[in-house]
Amino acid sequence: MLNTAKNWLAGLWQPLKVWGLRRFYRLHSAWHWRRDGCSMPHLDIRIPVGDVAIGARLYVNALGANRPLILYIHGGGWVIGDLQSHHPFCRALAHHSGCSVIALDYRLAPEHPFPAAQDDCLAAAAWVAERAAGLAPCNGKLVIAGDSAGGNLASCACLELAESARDRFIGAVLIYPATDHYSVARASYIEKATGQMLTTGLMQWFWDNYLGGKSPDDPGLQRAFPLRADNTACLPPTLLVTAENDPLRDEGIAFAELLRQQGVPVDYHHFDDADHGFACGQGPTRDFRVFIGQLDSWLRQLEANS
């Protein structure tokens, strides 16, 4: 009887934790962005992915006709993020970058473990690539972007897109991306295990939910780890940023180094005093403004080169 009760409580705790963290993430984001003065018209649309459709939110910048369309993939550990948690950031991104932005609402774990999110983003990226010019004011070119788990999904989508679709993406923006599994020993998982919102324990929980408890050595899971890919040379010019207080710090640095070795133009910036989440989840802070300045300079250089 006691074991039955324990199993029942254990089964109840997991969905409650997921439910609570999703709502906390939304509230945390809304609170930190509460004084942001940006406004940007937006509308929700549906994007077909296989036999289903996922949601997306389009932020229409009327001044973006001469700039690329940004396809944004939100973070949240593949478990807790959504369009609402990243709404203030995507609105600010469209406002400050001068670009229209389309944000994806891919399926989340644990209800939909790997490869659901990755397959959704891949299919949606291909769909957007075919229709960019007709979706919102833009010059017909695309930049794919994402933070944390979204940086992982943005990288994976680029690596798997058909060449004809990938050629439409002139750049990638990876904000403190997850590029490998936590079982790979890296110093930042130890040095930055606690002391900030994204802890080592929470990141491990995210990966475990996303992979459905499967071993990271499973051959069928290797496409989830961009740092292990053998075709990274195909990625577009990349803006990559990392934060010091972040378990993902070292794998982000390693990915930037790998891209450089493969001949991919990389504009890399490290934020020495920032936590994971500084760009998207902490409001219009000084570090956010610095990041937006770097993004704007990179976009202008990207457009000049393309």
Secondary structure, DSSP 8 states (H G I E B T S, - for coil): -HHHHHHHHHHHHHHHHHHHHHHHHHHHHHHHTTT------EEEEEEEETTEEEEEEEE--TTGGGS-EEEEE--STTTS--TTTTHHHHHHHHHHH---EEEEE---TTTS-TTHHHHHHHHHHHHHHHHHHHHSSS-S-EEEEEETHHHHHHHHHHHHS-HHHHTTEEEEEEES---S-TTS--HHHHHTSSSSSS-HHHHHHHHHHHTTT--TT-GGGGGG-GGG-S-GGGS--EEEEEEEE-TTHHHHHHHHHHHHHTT--EEEEEEEEEETTTTTTS-S-HHHHHHHHHHHHHHHHHHHH-
